[in-house]
Each structure stands twice: as structure tokens, then as C-alpha cells.
Amino acid sequence: MKLHFTLIPLAALVAVACSPTPPSETDPSQIQHQAQPELAKQVPGNNPGPAQPPSQSETARMDSAGPQPSPAAIPQTMHEALPTPVGRALMTKSRAQMGLIAQAPLADAMLRPQENRDNYAKIADNGVQLTRDNPVSTLSVDVDTGSYSIVRRYLNQGQLPPKDAVRAEELINYFDYAYPRPDSREQPLRLTTELAASPWNPQRLLLQVGLQGYLPSQRPAANLVFLIDVSGSMHSADKLPLLVSSFKLLSQQLTEQDRISLVTYAGNAGVVLEPTPGNQRAKIIAALENLQAGGSTHGSAGIHSAYRLAEQGLIKDGINRVILATDGDFNVGTTNHEQLIQLIEQQRAKGISLTTLGFGRGNYNDQLMEQLADKGNGNYGYIDGIQEAQKLLVDELASTLETIAGDVKLQLEFNPARVAEYRLIGYENRLLAREDFNNDKVDAGEVGAGHRVTALYELTLVGSEAAQLDPLRYGQAKVETSSLAKDLGDELAFVKLRYKLPGQEQSSLVSQPVLGQSQSQQPSERLRFAAAVAGFAQLLRGGEHLGSFGYPQLIELANGAKGEDRFGYRAEFIRLLRLAQSLK
């Protein structure tokens, strides 16, 4: 046997021996001191620093090690990472008691960055439409907010989000714009419009179309089935431990009239908690605390078990809902997603809806989570910290659980005599055909109790130098503006809304015109802040329609429209703007 030796120059050994030792990548004190003081001031108790990517060898070790418990020194939720007693108190006290709201990233996720195998649907931005060729815009409303939380998660970890993770409508709809409220369940949606100059191009107009849902004084009895992923991919602190803490918050909102079941899936599905009255909190919490991650994901089996329990406990005229909580990593079991979708649609017809809650990063399937919720007449949220759980499962629980209007559609017809071009910001995967608006068989979005929905259109008026599309050479020979359009000269657009009351098959129609004279010379706080959020989403997606309008202008716009910020959501948004500016 031959032995081979490698000669190493003495100079190289000396260089290695004398080089400074780098700090540990996972030393919490190192990461804590990387935070920017100006950002920390925006959110009390929040001092995150950018995550450091692991080396290739570390990534290989993490991938091959399988499910591992989080080290005791690593905080399990974000509040354990806060340096003050406030963080720990928030774990047990509601936001109303503390008078605080500040979203911070999970320390564990910062300390243990994962290889990014997240899955987002490809989205192409809506283009500018020539009104003469295409005067009608039709869409299904969207109350999901998962994209905003995902964007926040990336930024808090020191990364800009992937372009396809940014859905503008979900960022815009994350915020409450204090629209006028409807008065009754019988007319559960109220339309509001506002028109003002576009902040990124004053030669164009920004049209805000807002819907506000009715908020009943009491919530109906709820039959809820928690369907929880306990597979090996859920072991990290920002997944199953955060999930358990989140559902503990929800359990505190339940009453004796509610029924709770708990189903887990990992390899084989199992019923952990049979239908239990909501006031038996100790029993519910004990079942949650006994959950452990391990095994491969078999999501379809769990969904079958969950729906079976939901059917057994069906409450007439009540809330019947399966709440799926997972990282979306359906890697074992039924690979035919069409069969899964078919099951969800069948259960939807029986009155059982589906809400999906996403957790974690690294193998997150955003596309599937959104699709399942859409097909299940439910909503989709992403929980990146305990405060987001508080928002979704406590403060907005009625919106999350109770549907007040179904198959909600918007349609805008623009007057070609006044509006030369228009562009819808967001809703790329919610667009409907023009004929779908009056077809009650076409499924559309649901609106929960107290939910609000916002759609923003950028308009270019006829004769404006800001027009982006050249006129057709033979345009006049092809299309003539009708005399009626000219007679309705002050109408820029006509807004129509369709929705179904719960249990009804026929839709109701609400409509109103948008007049040019309604243009506001001093835009409201709600329009200015919505414009700031829309601008942020567009910048994250490339900003091709914003010209030279950038982060400094967005920060100024958002600061000027922050207004009454009861829970600190808008202050947090401004912090994220500054963070994104530093990362671009």
C-alpha cells in the first residue's frame, strides 16, 4: 500500500494560525447587536438582526440530520427573544391588556436559516389596458393576507422576498382603512370609492374601491376541526411550537357552545381530541401541548379524517370549518392534488369550509396553501410570529371564521370618452372573464365578518401626456366612442358588486358611478396609506410602473398617512419600508 503525503508550505500554516477567529454564526449576542437602532425604535422590544446563511457543510448537516429538537438556549417564540419582561408577558396576556402591538421575527428562524425550497406561483404583473379595446375589468375579491406576513418574514431575516412571494392585493388588504360600515346582515357589504392624483405620477389618477363587511355583535356557534401537521418538517421553533402557541390563543376565545376537535397527520392520521366543548380549555391545551413532530407528511389522509369529524359535529346555521395548519410540505401520500381539490369542493357544498394557516420557511408551499383555501371557501394566512397569531385568531377571529357574503365579485366599466388607459394593481390570480360576473355558478371569494377589501386602479385620462400606449394608426376607423359615453361625460367608471348571502344561490347586485368631479385635491389618509402599501408591493416586484418614485418617497407618504395606529401595524410597515430600503 502506498502512502501519499501533501506538503503544505510553512507560510500557509503561519497565515492560518495568525488569522482572526470569526464569531460564531449562531451566537445570539452577535446577532442581537447587528440590529439597526433606528429600526429598533420603531417597534418596542424588537431588535432583530439579519440572518447569516449557513455554510455548505452546515446546510448538509441540517438536511441530513432530520427532525431535531430546538436547543434549549434558542427562544421558542419571538417574545422569549425580547430583552424585557414585556416579551414574556405578551405570551400570556392579550394585546388589549398590554396596549402593545409589535411584530418581531422569530429568533430561532434568525439563528437557524434554512435552504430555501419555498414554492410560490409565478405571477406576471397586470399590464396597462387601453379602455377602447377592453373597457371592463372583472375580479374575484381576496381577503387573504398571507403574502404580507411572508414579506415581513423575509425582511426581518435580512433578505428581500422573491418577486412571486409578493401579491400586492394581500399587502394592501392587510390593513384596515376604516371604510363606512354596513348596517345589517341583509346588506352585508358597503361600497366606497375615492379618486385622487397618483403619488408616483400626478398626471394619472388613483382610484380606490373599498368594501367593508358587516360585523355582527355575536358570533354563531362554531364546529372547528384543527388539522395539524406534525411531520418531521414541522420540528423547528417557527413551525410546530409556534403553531401550538397560536392555537392556545384561539382556544381562549371559545365558549361552551363551540366544539373543537384535533386531528394530526404524519404518516398516519390520528384523532388527538374528539369533539370537545370550547370551555374545556385545560383539555384542549393539554392535547396541543402533547403534540410532537416526527415522520413524513401524509396530508390527504388527515384531511379525510378532519372532514369526517366536521360532518359528525355539523352545526346547522353555525360555523363549520376545518383549520389546516402546516408548512404545506405534502411530500407523501396522495400525489394527485386534483383529487384533494375535489374533496375540498365536495365538503364546501356541504357547508364545511377550509382555512389554511402557514408556518415556517425552507420548504413552504405557498401556492398549495392559497389554492386549498380558495377551493374551500376559506381564507389563507401565514403566521410568522405570535403577534400575527393574535391578529388572525383573536383580534380578527370573527373575520377568520364567519362568512357574511359569498362569491363576491367586482366589475368596473371605464368610460372610453374620459379614461384612455387603466391598470389594476394586484389581483393577477383573481381575474375573471367579463361574463363570469353575472354567472352565479362561477365561484369567487368569500368575505368574513368585519372584513375589508381594497382594489386600486391607476387611470390615465383622455388627452393626458402620461398615456403609455400609442394610439392605433387605424383606431378611429376601428372604434368610435359612443354618444352615450359622451353624454355621461363626468362618469369615469361604473362600479358593480355581486355577492350571495350565506345559504343563497342567487346573487345580489350593488352599483355606483365614479364621477370625475369627485376627485379629491386632498386625498384621505386611507387612500394615501393604501397607495404607500401598493407602491411598496410594486417596488418589491420590480417597480416598472413607478418611474423614479422610490423608498424615500414611500416612507414620507406612509409617515404622513399613519394616523391613529392602535395596534402599531402602520408603524411596523414603515419599519419594513426602511428595512427594505437598506437591503435593496
C-alpha positions in Angstrom: 0.0 0.0 0.0 1.4 3.4 -0.9 1.1 6.4 1.4 0.6 9.8 -0.1 1.7 12.9 1.7 0.8 16.5 0.9 3.4 19.1 1.6 2.0 22.4 3.0 4.2 25.5 2.8 5.2 26.9 6.1 4.0 30.3 5.1 0.4 29.0 4.6 0.4 27.4 8.1 1.6 30.6 9.6 -1.2 32.6 7.8 -3.9 30.2 9.0 -2.6 30.3 12.6 -2.4 34.0 12.7 -5.8 34.7 11.1 -8.5 36.0 13.5 -11.2 33.6 14.6 -14.6 34.5 13.1 -17.5 34.9 15.5 -20.0 32.1 15.8 -22.8 32.3 13.3 -25.3 31.3 15.8 -24.2 33.3 18.8 -27.4 35.2 19.9 -25.4 38.1 21.2 -23.7 38.6 17.9 -27.0 38.7 16.1 -28.7 40.9 18.6 -26.1 43.6 18.2 -26.4 43.6 14.5 -29.8 45.3 14.6 -30.1 48.8 13.4 -31.0 51.2 16.3 -33.2 53.3 14.1 -35.4 50.3 13.2 -35.5 49.0 16.8 -37.0 52.3 17.9 -40.0 51.8 15.6 -41.1 48.6 17.4 -40.8 48.3 21.2 -38.8 45.3 22.3 -37.9 44.4 18.7 -34.2 44.3 17.9 -33.7 41.8 15.1 -30.6 41.4 13.0 -30.1 39.9 9.6 -29.8 36.1 9.5 -26.4 34.7 8.4 -26.6 32.0 5.8 -25.1 28.6 6.8 -22.0 27.2 5.1 -22.5 24.3 2.7 -21.3 21.8 5.3 -23.7 23.2 7.8 -26.6 23.0 5.3 -25.7 19.4 4.5 -25.7 18.6 8.2 -29.1 20.2 8.7 -30.6 18.5 5.7 -29.3 15.0 6.8 -30.0 15.3 10.5 -33.8 15.0 10.2 -36.1 16.3 12.9 -34.2 17.7 15.8 -35.5 19.4 18.9 -34.6 23.1 19.2 -31.7 23.7 21.6 -32.8 25.0 25.0 -30.9 28.2 24.5 -32.8 29.1 21.4 -36.0 31.0 22.0 -39.1 29.1 21.0 -41.1 32.1 20.1 -40.3 35.7 19.4 -41.3 37.0 22.8 -38.8 34.8 24.5 -36.2 36.6 22.4 -37.3 40.0 23.7 -34.9 41.5 26.2 -37.6 42.9 28.5 -40.3 41.3 30.6 -42.9 42.7 28.2 -42.0 40.0 25.7 -42.7 37.2 28.2 -45.8 38.8 29.4 -47.3 39.0 25.9 -47.3 35.3 25.7 -50.0 35.1 28.4 -51.7 38.5 28.1 -53.9 39.7 25.3 -52.9 42.7 23.2 -55.7 44.7 24.7 -54.4 44.1 28.2 -50.8 45.1 27.3 -51.7 48.0 24.9 -48.8 46.9 22.7 -48.5 45.5 19.2 -45.2 45.0 17.5 -44.3 42.2 15.1 -40.8 40.8 15.6 -39.2 37.9 13.8 -38.7 34.6 15.5 -35.2 34.4 17.0 -35.0 30.7 16.2 -35.6 31.4 12.5 -32.9 34.1 12.5 -30.4 31.8 14.2 -31.1 28.8 12.0 -31.7 29.9 8.4 -32.7 27.1 6.1 -32.1 26.2 2.5 -34.9 28.0 0.6 -37.1 25.5 -1.3 -40.3 27.5 -0.9 -42.8 27.3 -3.7 -44.6 30.4 -5.0 -46.9 30.6 -8.0 -45.5 32.6 -10.9 -47.3 35.9 -11.4 -47.0 38.4 -14.3 -47.9 41.9 -13.3 -51.2 43.3 -14.8 -50.4 45.4 -17.8 -51.9 48.8 -18.9 -55.2 48.3 -20.6 -56.5 50.5 -23.5 -60.0 51.4 -22.5 -61.4 51.4 -26.1 -60.2 47.9 -26.6 -61.0 46.5 -23.1 -63.3 48.8 -21.0 -64.3 46.2 -18.4 -62.2 44.8 -15.5 -63.7 41.8 -13.5 -62.2 40.2 -10.5 -62.9 37.9 -7.5 -62.3 39.6 -4.2 -59.5 38.4 -2.0 -59.3 38.7 1.8 -56.1 36.6 2.2 -53.1 38.3 3.9 -50.5 35.6 3.8 -48.2 37.4 1.4 -47.7 40.4 3.8 -46.5 38.1 6.6 -44.2 36.2 4.2 -42.7 39.5 3.0 -42.2 40.6 6.6 -40.6 37.3 7.5 -38.0 37.7 4.7 -37.2 41.3 5.6 -36.8 40.5 9.3 -34.3 37.9 8.3 -32.3 40.3 6.3 -33.5 39.3 2.8 -35.7 40.8 0.1 -38.6 38.4 -0.7 -38.8 36.6 -4.0 -40.8 38.5 -6.5 -43.5 35.9 -6.7 -44.0 35.9 -2.9 -45.3 39.4 -3.2 -49.0 39.7 -4.1 -50.0 43.3 -4.0 -53.6 42.8 -3.0 -52.7 40.8 0.0 -50.3 43.5 1.2 -53.0 46.2 0.7 -55.7 44.1 2.3 -53.6 43.5 5.4 -54.6 47.0 6.7 -57.9 48.4 8.0 -58.9 51.6 6.1 -61.9 52.5 8.3 -64.4 52.4 5.5 -68.0 53.2 6.3 -69.7 50.2 7.8 -72.9 48.5 6.5 -75.9 48.4 8.9 -77.3 44.9 8.6 -76.7 41.2 7.7 -79.2 41.6 4.9 -76.9 44.2 3.2 -73.6 43.0 4.5 -71.2 44.9 2.1 -70.8 48.6 1.6 -69.0 50.2 -1.3 -66.7 53.2 -1.0 -64.7 54.9 -3.8 -62.2 57.7 -3.8 -60.2 59.4 -6.6 -57.0 61.4 -6.4 -53.8 62.1 -8.2 -51.4 59.1 -8.3 -48.5 59.8 -5.9 -45.9 58.3 -8.3 -47.3 60.1 -11.4 -49.5 63.2 -10.6 -50.6 63.2 -14.3 -52.5 60.0 -13.6 -55.3 59.2 -11.1 -55.5 56.6 -8.4 -59.0 55.1 -7.9 -59.6 53.3 -4.6 -62.5 50.9 -4.4 -63.2 49.7 -0.9 -65.6 47.1 0.5 -66.5 46.9 4.2 -68.2 43.9 5.7 -70.8 43.8 8.4 -69.6 42.9 11.9 -72.3 41.2 13.9 -72.4 41.7 17.7 -72.3 38.0 18.4 -70.6 35.1 16.7 -72.6 31.9 15.9 -71.6 28.6 17.5 -68.5 27.1 15.8 -67.7 23.5 15.0 -63.9 23.7 14.4 -61.5 20.9 13.5 -57.9 21.7 13.9 -55.9 19.7 11.3 -52.3 19.9 12.4 -49.2 18.8 10.5 -46.8 17.0 13.0 -44.5 15.6 10.3 -40.7 15.9 10.7 -40.5 19.0 8.6 -42.5 20.8 11.4 -39.9 20.4 14.1 -38.3 23.8 14.1 -39.5 26.5 16.6 -41.1 28.7 13.9 -43.4 25.8 13.0 -45.0 23.3 15.4 -44.0 25.2 18.7 -45.4 28.5 17.2 -48.4 26.6 15.9 -49.2 25.3 19.4 -48.8 28.7 20.9 -51.1 30.2 18.2 -53.9 27.6 18.8 -53.7 28.2 22.5 -54.6 31.9 21.9 -57.5 30.7 19.8 -58.7 28.3 22.4 -59.1 31.2 24.9 -61.8 32.7 22.6 -64.0 29.7 22.6 -67.2 29.2 24.5 -69.3 26.3 25.8 -71.4 26.4 22.6 -68.3 25.8 20.4 -67.0 22.3 19.6 -63.3 21.6 19.0 -61.6 18.6 17.5 -58.0 18.0 16.8 -56.6 15.7 14.1 -52.9 15.2 13.3 -51.2 13.8 10.3 -47.7 12.4 9.8 -47.5 9.1 8.1 -50.9 8.1 9.5 -53.7 10.5 10.6 -54.9 10.3 14.1 -57.7 11.9 16.2 -56.0 13.5 19.1 -59.0 15.2 20.5 -62.6 14.1 19.9 -65.2 16.9 19.7 -64.9 18.9 22.9 -66.8 21.9 24.3 -64.8 25.1 23.8 -64.9 25.9 27.5 -62.9 22.8 28.4 -59.7 24.7 27.8 -57.4 22.6 30.0 -58.3 19.5 28.0 -57.8 21.4 24.7 -54.4 22.9 25.8 -53.2 19.5 27.1 -53.9 17.9 23.7 -52.0 20.7 22.0 -49.0 20.5 24.3 -48.6 16.8 23.8 -48.0 17.2 20.0 -44.6 16.2 18.8 -43.1 16.4 15.3 -41.8 13.3 13.5 -42.4 11.2 10.4 -43.3 12.1 6.8 -46.3 14.1 5.7 -49.5 12.4 4.6 -51.8 15.4 4.3 -54.6 13.8 2.3 -55.3 11.2 5.0 -55.5 13.9 7.6 -57.9 16.0 5.6 -60.3 13.0 5.2 -60.3 12.4 8.9 -60.8 16.1 9.7 -63.8 16.4 7.3 -65.3 13.2 8.7 -65.3 14.8 12.2 -66.6 18.1 10.9 -69.5 16.3 9.3 -70.3 14.4 12.5 -70.4 17.6 14.5 -72.1 19.8 11.9 -73.9 22.8 13.5 -76.9 24.0 11.5 -76.7 27.8 10.9 -73.4 27.7 12.6 -69.7 27.9 11.6 -68.4 24.6 10.3 -64.7 24.8 9.4 -61.5 22.8 9.1 -58.4 24.8 10.0 -55.3 23.3 8.4 -52.0 24.3 9.9 -48.9 23.2 8.1 -45.8 24.2 6.2 -47.5 22.8 3.2 -44.9 20.1 2.6 -47.2 17.4 1.3 -44.4 15.0 0.3 -46.0 11.6 0.9 -49.5 10.2 0.3 -51.9 11.2 -2.4 -49.9 13.0 -5.1 -52.9 13.8 -7.1 -53.8 17.3 -5.9 -56.9 17.3 -8.2 -58.5 14.6 -6.0 -57.7 16.7 -2.9 -59.3 19.7 -4.5 -62.3 17.7 -5.5 -62.8 16.5 -1.9 -62.5 20.1 -0.6 -65.1 21.3 -3.1 -67.5 18.5 -2.2 -67.2 19.4 1.5 -67.7 23.1 0.7 -71.0 22.2 -0.9 -72.0 20.5 2.4 -71.3 23.8 4.3 -67.8 22.9 5.6 -65.2 25.5 4.7 -61.4 25.3 4.9 -59.0 27.8 6.4 -55.2 27.3 5.8 -52.5 28.7 8.1 -48.9 28.5 7.0 -45.8 28.3 9.2 -42.1 28.3 8.6 -39.7 28.6 5.7 -37.4 26.3 3.8 -39.9 24.0 2.2 -43.0 26.2 2.4 -45.7 25.6 -0.3 -47.4 28.9 -0.5 -49.0 28.1 -3.8 -50.8 25.0 -2.5 -51.9 26.7 0.7 -53.6 29.5 -1.2 -55.2 27.2 -3.6 -56.7 24.9 -0.9 -58.2 27.8 0.9 -59.7 29.3 -2.3 -61.3 26.0 -3.2 -62.6 25.5 0.4 -64.3 28.9 0.6 -62.0 29.9 3.3 -59.1 32.2 3.9 -55.3 31.9 3.9 -53.0 33.3 6.5 -49.3 33.0 7.2 -48.1 33.1 10.9 -44.6 34.3 11.3 -44.8 35.2 14.9 -47.1 35.1 17.9 -48.4 38.6 17.2 -49.7 37.5 13.8 -51.5 34.7 15.5 -53.0 37.3 17.9 -54.2 39.3 14.9 -55.7 36.4 13.0 -57.0 34.2 15.8 -58.0 36.7 18.4 -58.5 40.3 17.2 -59.9 39.2 13.8 -61.4 35.8 14.8 -64.9 36.7 13.6 -63.4 37.7 10.2 -61.4 34.5 10.1 -64.3 32.1 11.0 -67.7 33.6 10.0 -68.6 34.2 6.3 -71.1 37.0 5.7 -71.0 37.1 1.9 -70.0 34.5 -0.6 -68.9 34.5 -4.3 -68.1 38.2 -4.1 -67.1 39.8 -7.4 -66.2 43.3 -8.5 -66.6 44.7 -12.0 -65.6 48.1 -13.2 -66.5 49.5 -16.6 -64.4 52.5 -17.7 -65.8 55.3 -19.9 -63.6 55.5 -23.0 -64.7 59.1 -23.6 -62.9 60.1 -20.3 -60.4 57.3 -19.4 -57.8 56.4 -22.0 -56.0 53.7 -20.0 -56.2 51.9 -16.7 -54.2 49.4 -14.7 -55.3 47.2 -11.8 -52.7 46.8 -9.1 -52.5 43.2 -7.9 -55.2 40.5 -8.2 -53.3 38.9 -11.0 -54.6 35.4 -10.0 -58.1 36.6 -9.2 -59.1 37.9 -12.6 -62.4 36.7 -14.0 -63.9 36.7 -17.5 -66.4 39.5 -18.2 -69.2 37.1 -18.5 -68.4 35.4 -15.2 -69.7 38.4 -13.3 -73.4 37.6 -13.9 -72.9 33.9 -13.8 -73.8 32.7 -10.3 -72.3 29.3 -10.9 -68.8 30.8 -11.1 -67.0 30.6 -7.7 -65.5 33.7 -6.3 -64.1 35.0 -2.9 -65.7 35.0 0.5 -65.9 37.9 2.9 -65.8 37.3 6.6 -67.5 39.3 9.4 -65.9 42.8 9.5 -63.5 42.0 6.7 -62.5 44.8 4.3 -61.3 44.6 0.7 -59.5 47.2 -1.4 -58.8 47.4 -5.1 -56.6 50.1 -6.6 -56.7 51.2 -10.2 -54.3 53.7 -11.9 -56.1 55.7 -14.6 -54.9 57.9 -17.4 -57.4 60.4 -18.7 -58.0 61.1 -22.4 -55.6 63.7 -23.6 -53.1 63.2 -20.8 -49.4 63.3 -21.7 -49.0 60.4 -19.3 -50.5 57.9 -21.7 -48.3 54.8 -22.0 -49.9 53.3 -25.1 -49.5 54.8 -28.6 -52.9 55.4 -30.4 -53.6 52.9 -33.2 -53.0 54.1 -36.7 -56.4 52.9 -37.7 -58.0 53.3 -34.3 -60.6 55.9 -35.3 -61.8 53.6 -38.2 -62.0 50.7 -35.8 -63.7 52.1 -32.8 -65.8 55.2 -32.3 -66.7 56.5 -28.8 -70.5 56.1 -28.3 -72.7 59.1 -27.9 -73.9 57.7 -24.5 -70.3 57.7 -23.3 -70.0 61.3 -24.3 -73.4 62.2 -22.6 -72.1 60.6 -19.4 -69.0 62.8 -19.7 -68.4 63.2 -16.0 -68.6 59.5 -15.3 -65.1 58.0 -15.3 -66.2 54.5 -14.3 -69.2 52.4 -13.2 -68.6 50.0 -10.2 -70.7 46.9 -9.8 -70.6 44.4 -6.9 -72.2 41.0 -6.7 -72.4 38.7 -3.7 -74.5 35.9 -2.2 -75.9 35.8 1.3 -75.0 32.7 3.2 -77.1 29.7 2.1 -78.4 31.5 -1.0 -77.9 30.6 -4.6 -78.8 33.8 -6.3 -76.6 36.9 -6.0 -77.4 40.5 -5.2 -76.2 43.5 -7.1 -74.9 46.8 -5.8 -73.6 49.6 -8.1 -72.5 53.2 -8.2 -70.7 55.6 -10.6 -67.3 57.2 -10.2 -67.6 60.9 -11.1 -64.7 63.0 -12.3 -65.8 65.8 -10.1 -65.3 63.5 -7.1 -61.5 63.8 -7.4 -60.1 64.9 -4.1 -57.5 67.6 -4.1 -56.5 66.5 -0.6 -56.5 62.7 -0.6 -57.8 61.0 2.5 -55.5 59.2 4.9 -56.9 55.9 3.8 -56.1 56.5 0.2 -52.6 57.8 0.9 -51.7 54.8 3.1 -53.1 52.3 0.7 -51.1 54.0 -2.1 -47.9 53.6 0.1 -48.6 49.9 0.5 -49.3 49.4 -3.2 -46.1 51.3 -4.1 -44.1 49.0 -1.7 -45.6 45.9 -3.3 -44.7 47.2 -6.8 -41.1 48.1 -5.7 -40.6 44.6 -4.3 -41.8 43.2 -7.7 -39.5 45.5 -9.7 -41.3 48.8 -9.7 -41.6 49.1 -13.5 -44.6 51.4 -13.3 -43.3 53.8 -10.6 -40.6 55.7 -12.5 -38.2 57.4 -10.1 -40.6 57.0 -7.2 -38.7 55.0 -4.6 -38.3 54.2 -0.9 -37.7 57.8 0.4 -41.0 58.9 -1.2 -42.8 55.9 0.1 -41.6 56.4 3.6 -42.6 60.0 3.5 -46.1 59.1 2.1 -46.6 56.4 4.7 -45.4 58.6 7.6 -47.9 61.3 6.6 -50.8 58.8 6.5 -50.0 56.8 9.6 -52.9 58.3 11.5 -54.4 56.6 14.5 -52.3 53.4 14.7 -54.0 51.5 17.6 -52.0 48.2 17.2 -48.9 49.6 15.6 -49.4 47.9 12.3 -48.7 51.0 10.3 -45.6 51.9 12.3 -44.3 48.4 11.6 -45.0 48.8 7.9 -42.8 52.0 7.9 -40.1 50.0 9.7 -40.3 47.4 6.9 -40.0 50.1 4.3 -36.8 51.3 5.9 -35.5 47.7 6.2 -36.2 47.0 2.6 -34.5 50.3 1.6 -31.4 49.1 3.4 -31.5 45.7 1.6 -32.2 46.8 -1.9 
